[in-house]
């Protein structure tokens, strides 16, 4: 699909991701983030203020990763590039969940040097609960 065929409101959907204890551990290794939130079931049995997670949780940056993959998969075949992504985590993701990223075009803008697409992005789990939200911008060079 070319830039000229894009429209505000158009949606894209990324590949689902199902974190496991192993993928969470792999992310700990890759990111050097060994926070017990992601590794220690005993630690996670405790309360954190008014919150009890009931077990380990996935790194929030994995949400960023599934959104980036969705954008890259969509943009790469069109010779376009992701230029910005901002996200906010809304709820934890646990081993056994399946999360799916989605994007919706909110604006299209042409400048003298390029063409731009703004999107709202979100990640939902298998219960249709929003676990992350954000905004992205992509460039479709001339």
DSSP file (Angstrom, degrees, kcal/mol; ACC not computed):
  #  RESIDUE AA STRUCTURE BP1 BP2  ACC     N-H-->O    O-->H-N    N-H-->O    O-->H-N    TCO  KAPPA ALPHA  PHI   PSI    X-CA   Y-CA   Z-CA
    1    1 A X              0   0    0      0, 0.0     2,-0.1     0, 0.0     5,-0.0   0.000 360.0 360.0 360.0 132.5    0.0    0.0    0.0
    2    2 A X    >   -     0   0    0      1,-0.1     3,-1.7     4,-0.0     4,-0.3  -0.475 360.0-105.8 -90.4 164.7    1.4    3.4   -0.9
    3    3 A X  G >  S+     0   0    0      1,-0.3     3,-1.9     2,-0.2    -1,-0.1   0.884 118.4  61.1 -53.8 -41.7    1.2    6.6    1.1
    4    4 A X  G 3  S+     0   0    0      1,-0.3    -1,-0.3     3,-0.0     0, 0.0   0.665 101.4  53.4 -65.5 -15.6   -1.5    8.0   -1.2
    5    5 A X  G <  S+     0   0    0     -3,-1.7    -1,-0.3     2,-0.0    -2,-0.2   0.432  87.4 104.0 -97.3  -0.4   -3.8    5.1   -0.4
    6    6 A X    <   -     0   0    0     -3,-1.9     2,-0.3    -4,-0.3   102,-0.0  -0.466  50.4-172.0 -78.3 153.5   -3.6    5.6    3.4
    7    7 A X    >   -     0   0    0     -2,-0.1     3,-2.0   100,-0.0    98,-0.3  -0.996  32.7 -94.3-145.6 151.3   -6.5    7.2    5.3
    8    8 A X  T 3  S+     0   0    0     -2,-0.3    98,-0.2     1,-0.3     3,-0.1  -0.418 113.6  30.2 -60.7 134.6   -7.2    8.6    8.7
    9    9 A X  T 3  S+     0   0    0     96,-2.9    -1,-0.3     1,-0.4    97,-0.1   0.148  84.5 137.5  98.2 -18.1   -8.9    5.8   10.7
   10   10 A X    <   -     0   0    0     -3,-2.0    95,-2.8    94,-0.1    -1,-0.4  -0.333  42.2-146.0 -61.3 142.3   -7.1    3.0    8.9
   11   11 A X  E     -A  104   0A   0     93,-0.2     2,-0.3    -3,-0.1    93,-0.2  -0.839  15.0-165.3-115.4 150.2   -5.9    0.2   11.2
   12   12 A X  E     -A  103   0A   0     91,-2.5    91,-2.6    -2,-0.3     2,-0.4  -0.960   8.6-156.3-126.1 150.1   -3.0   -2.1   11.3
   13   13 A X  E     -A  102   0A   0     -2,-0.3    89,-0.2    89,-0.2     2,-0.1  -0.989   8.1-150.3-129.2 135.0   -2.6   -5.2   13.5
   14   14 A X        -     0   0    0     87,-2.9     2,-0.2    -2,-0.4    53,-0.1  -0.376  34.3 -74.8 -97.1 178.2    0.6   -6.8   14.6
   15   15 A X        -     0   0    0     51,-0.2    86,-0.4    -2,-0.1    -1,-0.1  -0.488  50.9-113.0 -72.0 136.7    1.6  -10.3   15.4
   16   16 A X        -     0   0    0     -2,-0.2     2,-0.4    84,-0.2    84,-0.2  -0.329  28.8-156.0 -65.1 153.8    0.4  -11.7   18.7
   17   17 A X  B     -E   99   0B   0     82,-2.7    82,-3.2     2,-0.0     2,-0.6  -0.999   8.6-163.9-135.7 132.6    3.0  -12.5   21.3
   18   18 A X        -     0   0    0     -2,-0.4    80,-0.2    80,-0.2     5,-0.1  -0.886  17.8-146.8-118.6  98.8    2.7  -14.9   24.2
   19   19 A X        -     0   0    0     -2,-0.6    77,-2.0    78,-0.3     2,-0.3  -0.346  16.7-172.2 -66.8 144.2    5.3  -14.3   26.9
   20   20 A X     >  -     0   0    0     75,-0.2     4,-2.4    76,-0.1     5,-0.2  -0.776  43.0 -99.2-122.7 170.8    6.6  -17.4   28.8
   21   21 A X  H  > S+     0   0    0     -2,-0.3     4,-2.2     1,-0.2     5,-0.1   0.879 125.8  52.5 -56.5 -36.8    8.9  -17.6   31.8
   22   22 A X  H  > S+     0   0    0      2,-0.2     4,-2.7     1,-0.2    -1,-0.2   0.911 108.5  46.6 -69.2 -43.5   11.7  -18.3   29.3
   23   23 A X  H  > S+     0   0    0      2,-0.2     4,-2.1     1,-0.2    -1,-0.2   0.872 112.7  51.1 -68.9 -33.5   11.1  -15.3   27.1
   24   24 A X  H  X S+     0   0    0     -4,-2.4     4,-2.0     2,-0.2    -2,-0.2   0.924 111.9  47.1 -65.3 -43.3   10.9  -13.1   30.2
   25   25 A X  H  X S+     0   0    0     -4,-2.2     4,-2.3    -5,-0.2    -2,-0.2   0.907 109.7  53.8 -63.2 -42.3   14.2  -14.6   31.4
   26   26 A X  H  X S+     0   0    0     -4,-2.7     4,-2.7     1,-0.2    -1,-0.2   0.902 107.6  50.5 -58.6 -41.0   15.7  -14.0   27.9
   27   27 A X  H  X S+     0   0    0     -4,-2.1     4,-2.8     2,-0.2     6,-0.4   0.881 106.7  54.8 -67.2 -36.6   14.7  -10.4   28.1
   28   28 A X  H  X>S+     0   0    0     -4,-2.0     4,-1.6     2,-0.2     5,-0.7   0.944 111.5  45.4 -56.2 -47.4   16.3  -10.1   31.5
   29   29 A X  H  <5S+     0   0    0     -4,-2.3    -2,-0.2     1,-0.2    -1,-0.2   0.928 115.9  45.0 -62.8 -46.4   19.5  -11.4   29.9
   30   30 A X  H  <5S+     0   0    0     -4,-2.7    -1,-0.2     1,-0.2    -2,-0.2   0.863 122.6  35.4 -68.6 -36.4   19.3   -9.1   26.9
   31   31 A X  H  <5S-     0   0    0     -4,-2.8    -1,-0.2    -5,-0.2    -2,-0.2   0.582  98.8-129.1 -94.5 -11.0   18.4   -6.0   28.8
   32   32 A X  T  <5 +     0   0    0     -4,-1.6     2,-0.8    -5,-0.3    -3,-0.2   0.726  64.8 136.8  64.2  23.0   20.5   -6.6   31.9
   33   33 A X      < +     0   0    0     -5,-0.7    -1,-0.2    -6,-0.4    -2,-0.1  -0.855  22.0 167.3-103.2  99.3   17.3   -5.9   33.9
   34   34 A X        +     0   0    0     -2,-0.8    -1,-0.1    -3,-0.1     5,-0.1  -0.125  14.4 158.1-105.0  35.4   17.2   -8.6   36.6
   35   35 A X    >   -     0   0    0      1,-0.2     3,-2.2     3,-0.1     4,-0.4  -0.352  50.4-125.3 -57.4 135.0   14.5   -6.9   38.7
   36   36 A X  G >> S+     0   0    0      1,-0.3     4,-2.2     2,-0.2     3,-0.8   0.691 104.1  79.1 -61.3 -16.1   12.8   -9.5   40.9
   37   37 A X  G 34 S+     0   0    0      1,-0.2    20,-2.2     2,-0.2    -1,-0.3   0.810 103.3  36.3 -55.0 -28.9    9.4   -8.4   39.4
   38   38 A X  G <4 S+     0   0    0     -3,-2.2    -1,-0.2    18,-0.2    -2,-0.2   0.474 131.1  24.4-104.6  -5.1   10.4  -10.5   36.4
   39   39 A X  T <4 S+     0   0    0     -3,-0.8     2,-0.7    -4,-0.4    -2,-0.2   0.667  99.3  73.1-132.2 -28.6   12.2  -13.5   38.0
   40   40 A X     X  -     0   0    0     -4,-2.2     4,-2.0     1,-0.2    -1,-0.2  -0.828  42.2-176.6-114.2 102.2   11.2  -14.2   41.6
   41   41 A X  H  > S+     0   0    0     -2,-0.7     4,-0.5     1,-0.2    -1,-0.2   0.873  88.5  53.7 -61.9 -38.0    7.8  -15.8   42.3
   42   42 A X  H >4 S+     0   0    0      1,-0.2     3,-1.2     2,-0.2     4,-0.3   0.935 109.4  47.7 -62.7 -46.3    8.3  -15.6   46.1
   43   43 A X  H >4 S+     0   0    0      1,-0.3     3,-1.4     2,-0.2    -1,-0.2   0.885 108.7  55.8 -59.2 -40.0    9.1  -11.9   45.9
   44   44 A X  H 3< S+     0   0    0     -4,-2.0    10,-0.9     1,-0.3    11,-0.5   0.520  89.6  74.2 -77.3  -4.9    6.0  -11.3   43.7
   45   45 A X  T << S+     0   0    0     -3,-1.2    -1,-0.3    -4,-0.5    -2,-0.2   0.659  85.6  87.8 -75.8 -15.7    3.7  -13.0   46.3
   46   46 A X  S <  S-     0   0    0     -3,-1.4     7,-0.4    -4,-0.3     8,-0.3  -0.234  85.4-104.2 -79.1 170.1    4.1   -9.8   48.4
   47   47 A X        -     0   0    0      5,-0.1     2,-0.5     6,-0.1     5,-0.2  -0.730  17.2-157.6 -94.7 144.6    2.0   -6.6   48.2
   48   48 A X  B >   -F   51   0C   0      3,-3.8     3,-1.7    -2,-0.3     2,-0.5  -0.818  67.8 -64.3-119.2  86.3    3.3   -3.4   46.5
   49   49 A X  T 3  S-     0   0    0     -2,-0.5    -2,-0.0     1,-0.3    -1,-0.0  -0.608 119.9 -15.2  67.0-120.3    1.2   -0.8   48.1
   50   50 A X  T 3  S+     0   0    0     -2,-0.5     2,-0.4    -3,-0.1    -1,-0.3   0.321 124.2  91.1 -93.7   6.7   -2.4   -1.6   47.0
   51   51 A X  B <   +F   48   0C   0     -3,-1.7    -3,-3.8     2,-0.0     2,-0.4  -0.862  44.9 177.8-111.5 136.3   -1.1   -3.9   44.2
   52   52 A X        -     0   0    0     -2,-0.4    -5,-0.1    -5,-0.2    -7,-0.1  -0.957   7.4-170.7-131.9 116.4   -0.5   -7.6   44.3
   53   53 A X        -     0   0    0     -7,-0.4    -8,-0.1    -2,-0.4    -1,-0.1   0.734  25.0-142.6 -80.2 -23.1    0.7   -9.1   41.0
   54   54 A X  S    S-     0   0    0    -10,-0.9     2,-0.3    -8,-0.3    -9,-0.2   0.627  70.4  -1.6  73.0  12.6    0.4  -12.7   42.1
   55   55 A X  S    S-     0   0    0    -11,-0.5   -15,-0.1   -15,-0.1   -14,-0.1  -0.881 102.9 -38.6 155.2 176.1    3.5  -13.8   40.2
   56   56 A X        -     0   0    0     -2,-0.3    39,-0.4   -17,-0.1     2,-0.3  -0.184  53.1-151.3 -63.9 156.2    6.2  -12.6   37.8
   57   57 A X        -     0   0    0    -20,-2.2    37,-0.2    37,-0.2     2,-0.1  -0.910  18.8-102.8-128.1 155.8    5.4  -10.1   35.1
   58   58 A X        -     0   0    0     35,-3.5    35,-0.3    -2,-0.3     2,-0.1  -0.395  46.6 -94.6 -70.8 150.4    6.8   -9.3   31.7
   59   59 A X    >   -     0   0    0      1,-0.1     3,-1.6    -2,-0.1     4,-0.5  -0.444  28.0-130.5 -61.5 136.8    9.0   -6.3   31.2
   60   60 A X  T >> S+     0   0    0      1,-0.3     3,-1.4     2,-0.2     4,-1.0   0.825 105.1  68.8 -59.5 -31.1    7.1   -3.3   30.0
   61   61 A X  H 3> S+     0   0    0      1,-0.3     4,-2.0     2,-0.2    -1,-0.3   0.710  84.4  70.1 -65.2 -17.9    9.6   -2.8   27.3
   62   62 A X  H <> S+     0   0    0     -3,-1.6     4,-2.3     2,-0.2    -1,-0.3   0.866  95.3  54.5 -64.6 -33.7    8.3   -6.0   25.6
   63   63 A X  H <> S+     0   0    0     -3,-1.4     4,-2.1    -4,-0.5    -2,-0.2   0.929 106.5  51.0 -60.4 -44.4    5.2   -4.0   24.8
   64   64 A X  H  X S+     0   0    0     -4,-1.0     4,-2.6     1,-0.2    -2,-0.2   0.903 109.8  51.9 -57.1 -42.0    7.4   -1.4   23.1
   65   65 A X  H  X S+     0   0    0     -4,-2.0     4,-2.5     2,-0.2    -2,-0.2   0.898 107.6  48.5 -64.9 -42.6    9.0   -4.3   21.2
   66   66 A X  H  X S+     0   0    0     -4,-2.3     4,-1.9     2,-0.2    -1,-0.2   0.860 113.5  48.7 -69.4 -32.0    5.7   -5.8   19.9
   67   67 A X  H  X S+     0   0    0     -4,-2.1     4,-2.6     2,-0.2    -2,-0.2   0.932 111.3  49.6 -68.4 -45.1    4.6   -2.3   18.8
   68   68 A X  H  X S+     0   0    0     -4,-2.6     4,-3.0     1,-0.2     5,-0.2   0.903 110.0  51.1 -60.6 -41.6    7.9   -1.7   17.1
   69   69 A X  H  X S+     0   0    0     -4,-2.5     4,-3.0     2,-0.2     5,-0.2   0.929 109.7  50.2 -61.1 -44.6    7.7   -5.1   15.3
   70   70 A X  H  X S+     0   0    0     -4,-1.9     4,-1.9     2,-0.2    -2,-0.2   0.941 114.5  44.1 -58.0 -48.3    4.2   -4.2   14.1
   71   71 A X  H  X S+     0   0    0     -4,-2.6     4,-3.2     2,-0.2     5,-0.3   0.924 114.9  48.0 -64.7 -45.1    5.3   -0.9   12.7
   72   72 A X  H  X S+     0   0    0     -4,-3.0     4,-2.8     1,-0.2     5,-0.3   0.925 110.6  51.1 -63.1 -44.8    8.5   -2.2   11.2
   73   73 A X  H  X S+     0   0    0     -4,-3.0     4,-0.6    -5,-0.2    -1,-0.2   0.890 117.2  40.9 -58.6 -39.1    6.6   -5.1    9.5
   74   74 A X  H  < S+     0   0    0     -4,-1.9    -2,-0.2    -5,-0.2    -1,-0.2   0.901 122.1  38.8 -75.9 -42.8    4.1   -2.6    8.0
   75   75 A X  H ><>S+     0   0    0     -4,-3.2     5,-2.2    -5,-0.2     3,-1.8   0.860 102.5  66.6 -80.8 -37.5    6.6    0.1    7.1
   76   76 A X  H ><5S+     0   0    0     -4,-2.8     3,-1.9     1,-0.3    -1,-0.2   0.891  98.2  52.5 -56.5 -44.9    9.5   -1.8    5.8
   77   77 A X  T 3<5S+     0   0    0     -4,-0.6    -1,-0.3    -5,-0.3    -2,-0.1   0.622 110.9  50.0 -69.7  -9.2    7.8   -3.2    2.7
   78   78 A X  T < 5S-     0   0    0     -3,-1.8    -1,-0.3    -4,-0.2    -2,-0.2   0.242 115.0-114.3-108.0  10.6    6.7    0.4    1.8
   79   79 A X  T < 5S+     0   0    0     -3,-1.9    62,-0.4     1,-0.2     2,-0.2   0.831  76.2 130.5  57.7  33.7   10.3    1.8    2.2
   80   80 A X      < -     0   0    0     -5,-2.2     2,-0.4    60,-0.2    -1,-0.2  -0.717  44.9-145.1-112.2 165.8    9.0    3.8    5.1
   81   81 A X  E     -B  139   0A   0     58,-2.3    58,-2.9    -2,-0.2     2,-0.3  -0.973  17.4-115.4-137.0 146.3   10.6    4.2    8.6
   82   82 A X  E     +B  138   0A   0     -2,-0.4    56,-0.3    56,-0.2     3,-0.1  -0.637  31.6 174.7 -74.4 132.6    9.4    4.6   12.2
   83   83 A X  E     +     0   0A   0     54,-3.1     2,-0.3     1,-0.4    55,-0.2   0.656  60.5  12.7-113.3 -24.9   10.6    8.0   13.5
   84   84 A X  E     +B  137   0A   0     53,-1.7    53,-2.2     2,-0.0    -1,-0.4  -0.994  51.4 176.7-154.9 145.1    9.0    8.2   17.0
   85   85 A X  E     +B  136   0A   0     -2,-0.3     2,-0.4    51,-0.2    51,-0.2  -0.908   3.0 178.7-151.3 124.6    7.2    5.9   19.5
   86   86 A X  E     +B  135   0A   0     49,-2.6    49,-1.9    -2,-0.3     2,-0.3  -0.991  12.7 180.0-123.9 134.0    6.0    6.9   22.9
   87   87 A X  E     -B  134   0A   0     -2,-0.4     2,-0.4    47,-0.2    47,-0.3  -0.933  18.7-158.3-134.9 157.6    4.2    4.4   25.2
   88   88 A X  E     -B  133   0A   0     45,-2.8    45,-2.2    -2,-0.3     2,-0.4  -1.000  22.9-129.0-132.9 134.0    2.6    4.1   28.6
   89   89 A X  E     +B  132   0A   0     -2,-0.4    43,-0.3    43,-0.2     3,-0.1  -0.672  25.9 175.7 -83.8 134.7    2.1    0.8   30.4
   90   90 A X        +     0   0    0     41,-2.9     2,-0.3     1,-0.4    42,-0.2   0.761  62.9   0.9-109.2 -37.7   -1.4    0.4   31.7
   91   91 A X  S    S-     0   0    0     40,-1.3    -1,-0.4    38,-0.1     2,-0.0  -0.989  79.3 -92.5-152.4 156.3   -1.5   -3.2   33.2
   92   92 A X        -     0   0    0     -2,-0.3     2,-0.4    -3,-0.1   -33,-0.1  -0.298  27.2-143.9 -72.4 154.3    0.9   -6.0   33.8
   93   93 A X        -     0   0    0    -35,-0.3   -35,-3.5    38,-0.1     2,-0.3  -0.968  19.6-164.5-116.6 133.6    1.4   -8.9   31.4
   94   94 A X    >   -     0   0    0     -2,-0.4     3,-2.4   -37,-0.2   -75,-0.2  -0.760  34.7 -80.2-116.8 159.6    2.0  -12.4   32.8
   95   95 A X  T 3  S+     0   0    0    -39,-0.4   -75,-0.2    -2,-0.3     3,-0.1  -0.353 119.9  35.0 -53.6 136.7    3.3  -15.6   31.4
   96   96 A X  T 3  S+     0   0    0    -77,-2.0    -1,-0.3     1,-0.4   -76,-0.1   0.144  92.2 114.8  98.5 -19.3    0.4  -17.3   29.7
   97   97 A X    <   -     0   0    0     -3,-2.4    -1,-0.4   -78,-0.2     2,-0.4  -0.399  56.1-145.9 -73.8 160.0   -1.1  -14.1   28.4
   98   98 A X        -     0   0    0    -80,-0.2    28,-0.5    -3,-0.1     2,-0.4  -0.992  16.0-166.7-126.9 124.3   -1.3  -13.3   24.7
   99   99 A X  B     -E   17   0B   0    -82,-3.2   -82,-2.7    -2,-0.4     2,-0.4  -0.862   5.1-167.0-114.2 146.6   -0.9   -9.7   23.7
  100  100 A X  E     - C   0 124A   0     24,-2.5    24,-2.1    -2,-0.4     2,-0.2  -0.993  12.5-141.6-134.8 126.1   -1.6   -8.1   20.3
  101  101 A X  E     - C   0 123A   0    -86,-0.4   -87,-2.9    -2,-0.4     2,-0.3  -0.598  20.0-177.4 -85.7 148.6   -0.5   -4.6   19.1
  102  102 A X  E     -AC  13 122A   0     20,-2.7    20,-2.2   -89,-0.2     2,-0.3  -0.978   8.1-162.6-140.1 152.8   -2.7   -2.4   17.0
  103  103 A X  E     -AC  12 121A   0    -91,-2.6   -91,-2.5    -2,-0.3     2,-0.4  -0.980   2.8-163.5-135.1 150.5   -2.4    1.0   15.4
  104  104 A X  E     -AC  11 120A   0     16,-2.4    16,-2.5    -2,-0.3     2,-0.2  -0.990  26.8-121.0-135.0 125.7   -4.8    3.5   14.0
  105  105 A X  E     + C   0 119A   0    -95,-2.8   -96,-2.9    -2,-0.4    14,-0.3  -0.471  32.7 172.1 -67.3 127.4   -3.8    6.3   11.7
  106  106 A X  E     +     0   0A   0     12,-3.0     2,-0.3     1,-0.3    13,-0.2   0.624  62.0  11.2-109.6 -21.4   -4.8    9.7   13.2
  107  107 A X  E     - C   0 118A   0     11,-1.4    11,-2.5  -100,-0.1     2,-0.4  -0.986  51.0-160.0-159.2 147.7   -3.1   12.1   10.8
  108  108 A X  E     + C   0 117A   0     -2,-0.3     2,-0.4     9,-0.2     9,-0.2  -0.996  19.1 178.2-126.8 134.2   -1.4   12.3    7.4
  109  109 A X  E     - C   0 116A   0      7,-2.3     7,-3.4    -2,-0.4     2,-0.4  -0.991  16.1-156.9-143.6 132.4    0.8   15.3    6.5
  110  110 A X  E     - C   0 115A   0     -2,-0.4     2,-0.2     5,-0.2     5,-0.2  -0.899  15.8-179.8-104.8 135.4    2.9   16.1    3.5
  111  111 A X        -     0   0    0      3,-3.2    -2,-0.0    -2,-0.4     0, 0.0  -0.735  45.9 -98.2-120.5 175.2    5.8   18.5    3.8
  112  112 A X  S    S+     0   0    0     -2,-0.2     3,-0.1     1,-0.2    -2,-0.0   0.777 123.7  36.3 -65.6 -24.0    8.2   19.7    1.1
  113  113 A X  S    S-     0   0    0      1,-0.1    29,-0.6    28,-0.0     2,-0.3   0.671 126.3 -16.3-102.7 -19.7   10.8   17.1    2.2
  114  114 A X        -     0   0    0     27,-0.2    -3,-3.2    28,-0.1     2,-0.4  -0.911  59.2 -99.9-164.4-173.3    8.6   14.1    3.1
  115  115 A X  E     -C  110   0A   0     25,-0.4    25,-3.2    -2,-0.3     2,-0.3  -0.992  34.6-158.1-130.8 139.0    5.3   12.5    4.0
  116  116 A X  E     -CD 109 139A   0     -7,-3.4    -7,-2.3    -2,-0.4     2,-0.4  -0.893  11.1-164.7-126.7 146.1    4.3   11.7    7.6
  117  117 A X  E     -CD 108 138A   0     21,-2.3    21,-2.6    -2,-0.3     2,-0.4  -0.998   6.8-161.4-128.8 129.1    1.8    9.4    9.3
  118  118 A X  E     -CD 107 137A   0    -11,-2.5   -12,-3.0    -2,-0.4   -11,-1.4  -0.901  15.3-175.3-107.5 141.2    0.8    9.7   13.0
  119  119 A X  E     -CD 105 136A   0     17,-2.6    17,-2.6    -2,-0.4     2,-0.4  -0.982  27.1-136.3-135.9 145.3   -0.8    6.7   14.7
  120  120 A X  E     -CD 104 135A   0    -16,-2.5   -16,-2.4    -2,-0.4     2,-0.3  -0.854  34.1-165.0 -88.2 136.8   -2.4    5.9   18.1
  121  121 A X  E     +CD 103 134A   0     13,-2.6    13,-2.1    -2,-0.4     2,-0.3  -0.912  13.5 170.5-124.6 153.5   -1.1    2.5   19.2
  122  122 A X  E     -CD 102 133A   0    -20,-2.2   -20,-2.7    -2,-0.3     2,-0.4  -0.985  23.1-142.6-153.9 159.5   -2.2    0.1   21.8
  123  123 A X  E     -CD 101 132A   0      9,-2.5     8,-3.2    -2,-0.3     9,-1.4  -0.998  20.5-171.9-125.5 131.1   -1.6   -3.4   23.1
  124  124 A X  E     -CD 100 130A   0    -24,-2.1   -24,-2.5    -2,-0.4     6,-0.2  -0.904  14.0-135.4-121.1 150.7   -4.4   -5.6   24.3
  125  125 A X    >   -     0   0    0      4,-2.2     3,-2.2    -2,-0.3   -26,-0.2  -0.327  42.5 -85.0 -93.1-177.1   -4.4   -9.0   26.0
  126  126 A X  T 3  S+     0   0    0    -28,-0.5   -27,-0.1     1,-0.3    -1,-0.0   0.641 129.2  58.0 -66.0 -15.0   -6.5  -12.0   25.3
  127  127 A X  T 3  S-     0   0    0      2,-0.1    -1,-0.3   -29,-0.1     3,-0.1   0.271 119.1-111.3 -94.4   9.8   -9.2  -10.6   27.6
  128  128 A X  S <  S+     0   0    0     -3,-2.2     2,-0.4     1,-0.3    -2,-0.1   0.732  70.3 146.7  65.1  25.2   -9.4   -7.5   25.4
  129  129 A X        -     0   0    0      1,-0.0    -4,-2.2     2,-0.0     2,-0.4  -0.759  53.8-118.1 -89.9 137.0   -7.8   -5.4   28.3
  130  130 A X  E     + D   0 124A   0     -2,-0.4    -6,-0.3    -6,-0.2     3,-0.1  -0.626  36.0 171.2 -75.4 124.5   -5.5   -2.5   27.3
  131  131 A X  E     +     0   0A   0     -8,-3.2   -41,-2.9    -2,-0.4   -40,-1.3   0.612  66.5  12.3-108.3 -18.3   -2.0   -3.2   28.6
  132  132 A X  E     -BD  89 123A   0     -9,-1.4    -9,-2.5   -43,-0.3    -1,-0.4  -0.980  60.3-175.0-156.0 148.0   -0.2   -0.4   26.8
  133  133 A X  E     +BD  88 122A   0    -45,-2.2   -45,-2.8    -2,-0.3     2,-0.3  -0.931  19.1 131.1-137.3 162.0   -1.0    2.7   24.8
  134  134 A X  E     -BD  87 121A   0    -13,-2.1   -13,-2.6    -2,-0.3     2,-0.3  -0.990  43.0 -94.4 178.5-169.7    1.0    5.3   22.9
  135  135 A X  E     -BD  86 120A   0    -49,-1.9   -49,-2.6    -2,-0.3     2,-0.3  -0.974  28.7-170.3-133.2 146.7    1.6    7.4   19.8
  136  136 A X  E     -BD  85 119A   0    -17,-2.6   -17,-2.6    -2,-0.3     2,-0.4  -0.942   8.4-157.1-135.0 156.8    3.9    6.7   16.9
  137  137 A X  E     -BD  84 118A   0    -53,-2.2   -54,-3.1    -2,-0.3   -53,-1.7  -1.000  11.1-172.2-134.8 137.3    5.1    8.7   13.9
  138  138 A X  E     -BD  82 117A   0    -21,-2.6   -21,-2.3    -2,-0.4     2,-0.5  -0.931  13.5-140.6-128.1 152.5    6.4    7.2   10.6
  139  139 A X  E     -BD  81 116A   0    -58,-2.9   -58,-2.3    -2,-0.3     2,-0.7  -0.948   6.5-166.0-116.6 132.5    8.0    8.8    7.6
  140  140 A X        -     0   0    0    -25,-3.2   -25,-0.4    -2,-0.5   -60,-0.2  -0.836  26.3-147.3-110.9  88.1    7.3    7.9    4.0
  141  141 A X              0   0    0     -2,-0.7   -27,-0.2   -62,-0.4   -28,-0.0  -0.157 360.0 360.0 -59.2 150.2   10.3    9.5    2.1
  142  142 A X              0   0    0    -29,-0.6    -1,-0.2     0, 0.0   -28,-0.1   0.477 360.0 360.0 -66.6 360.0    9.7   10.9   -1.4
